[in-house]
Amino acid sequence: MDKNKILVTGGLGFIGSHTVVALQKEGFEVVIIDDLSNSKIEVLDGITAITGVKPEFVQFDLKKKDLVEQFFKTHHIDGIIHFAASKAVGESVEKPLMYYENNISTLIYLLQESVKNNVENFIFSSSCTVYGQADELPITENAPIKPAESPYGNTKQIGEEILNDTAKVEDINVIALRYFNPIGAHSSTKIGELPIGVPQNLIPFVTQTAAGIRKELQVFGDDYPTPDGTAIRDYIHVVDLAEAHVAALNRLLEKKNKSKFETFNVGTGEGNSVLEVIRAFEKVSGKKLDYKIVGRREGDITSAYADTTLVNKELGWKSKLNLEDALKSAWEWQLKQV
Ligand code: WQD
């Protein structure tokens, strides 16, 4: 039987590359579209080194509608996993138009061609950021969507609305996966997180500080209403997150979805504070981390961690790796960086 061919946009990115590996291991044929604006071509070699199968790679900017049309003229696609987007919260505040153009127009062009070419299965990379500071913890999929704290978060909310409205009238089924905080790297250390410039996210800043690349970690606030005063997040291993995409895709391919637009919170269900992350990192790395408590970062919320009941039950997926596994893999990946 022919293998299902899956398009992964942004497939050379952090989550995208780990998902390509998981898809290939599941027996899917993968084609990647990536414009290399926030990734490196060497990631393709990393994927190939892990699975022994080099995915087809097409480099172009999804904002070029004619190139999107051209791609679908030459490829039969059974499903799409759409990662390609700009994702830096702070940058989105400074460059809102770039974020709305890049994250929304690309989704629209991709959806237009998907519908035209009878692609019926679409997985969307969404984010727990759509909840803002949820009123109740852990966070379920029924938690109210709050006004976005950033243009980045708004593009995820708008993206979900576009997909929901499209699925109502077109032959396309959609699952939006709302990630919590993806961290870590593949155990092979052949792929991992490649922040360009000064890392915005906690874990790459931690590993670069431990590696001596950054002078010290700034902890953004210890006056939150949490046990140790620092903010709490649900840190999910990127390898577990990749597996959740395979489970979601299989659900659609096997037509097990219960509606044409579904959302799932994808996290471990555990919350850890910044200080707990630092302690866990020091334990797995054997390194003492230099850090300083400073003021809160604008736009940060106090606490977010997932209620994983629905994703466990409907996708049959549960995270297998814990915080220490993820931090150890992130450190091993950091040590491999020149
Ligand atoms: C985690 C915690 C910081 C850096 C964002 C997006 C989310 C997703 C992941 C894209 C917070 C603290 C951080 C540092 C610190 N992005 N921190 N010092 O903000 O929870 O989520 O990134 O998909 O959509 O919203 O992640 O890693 O930036 O911060 O103290 O140098 O670490 O204040 O409490 P965040 P983060």
Residues whose N, C-alpha, C, O or C-beta is under 5 A from the ligand:
A	BS01	WQD	K87 V89 S127 T129 F180 Q200 N201 L202 I203 F205 Q218 V219 F220 A231 R233 V274 R297 D300
